[in-house]
Amino acid sequence: MNTIFQVSFAVIGSVGGAAVIIAGLSNWLGKVWAERLMAKEKAQHDRELESLRSELRIKTEQQI
């Protein structure tokens, strides 16, 4: 009976350890993906903002 409990706890412990590792890796990967997506979105918004600034600069120069 004691052996059954030892084996059970060993199995539960190993599965729990693997779950912690998997959770940590998925958390890290999620952060990496989020940072890449944010960088991509920021670059797109920066391009659009620069385009609007350029148009505004041209219109301002035409009015002078």
N, C-alpha and C positions, 0 to 999 in steps of 0.2 A: 504494500500500500504506500509506503514511504517513497519507493522508487517511482511510482506513478506520479506522485506530486512533484518530484524532482524533475521528471521529464516534462510534465505539463508546464512548470514554471520556466524551464529552459526554452521550450517552444514559444511561450508567450513573451519571454524576454527577447528572444531573437527577432520575433515579428515586430515587437515594439521598437527595438533598435533600428530595424530597417525602416519602419514608419517615420522615425525621427529623421533619418538620413534623407529619405524621399521628400519629406516635408521641407527640410532645409534646402535641398536642391531645387525644388519647385519654387520656393520663395525667391531664391537667388535668380533663377531663370526668369521669373515674372518681373523682377526689378530690371533685369537687363533688357527685356523686351519693352517694358514701359519706357525706359530711358531712350531706347532707339526710336520708338514711336514719337515720343515728345520731341526729340531732336529733329525728326523728319517734319513734324508739324510746325515747329519753330522756324525751320529753314523756309518752308513754304510761306508762312506768314511774313517773314522778313523780306522775301522776294516781292510779295504783293505790296507790302508797305513801301519798299523802295520804288516800285513802279508808280504807286500813287504819289509819292513825293516828287518823282521825276515829272509826272504829268502836271502837278501843281506848280512846280518850278517853271515849266515851259509856259503855262497859262499866265503866270505872274509876269514873266519876261515879255510876253506878247502884249500885255496891258500897259506896260511902261513905255 
